[in-house]
């Protein structure tokens, strides 16, 4: 199945160059519907296949298990978590966190 994801334009080149290997989203119905081997089209231009999906209760737990360079190359996990908290309010984070492992 194909899914369309909005992504901030500053992150799109990282996906395009395959530097960004993980995509983090909140566990809401729209994102929970994604399954392994589905495709995700980011920003209408970059298509990736979902290789694996991992679920965590919050950003901090996710940060303890994932590599920051696979989420946002050049950023620390602290910076990544701070950015995610700016995007998603605490009531959404409480729903859980999904990490999509992507392949070309």
C-alpha positions, 0 to 999 in steps of 0.5 A: 500500500502507498502512503503520502507523508508531509515532511518539512522541506529541509528534511527532504534532501536527506531522504533523497540522498538516502542519508535519513534512514528512519522516520519518526511519527506519532502513533495515530491511526493514519501512521499505525495503518502503515505496514512493513513493505508499504511505500511512503511518498514524502513530499510528493517526490521521494518514495521509500519502502518500509523495511521495519516498524518499531514502537516506543512509548515516548521520544526519550525511550525511542532516543535510547534505542535508535541512532541519531545519525539515522534520524537526522544526520549531524544532530544529537539525539537531544536535538532530535527529541527537542525538535520532535517535541516542538512538532508534536505536543505532549498529548500526542506524544502520549499516544506513542512513537513509531519509527519507520526504517526505510529502504530505497 
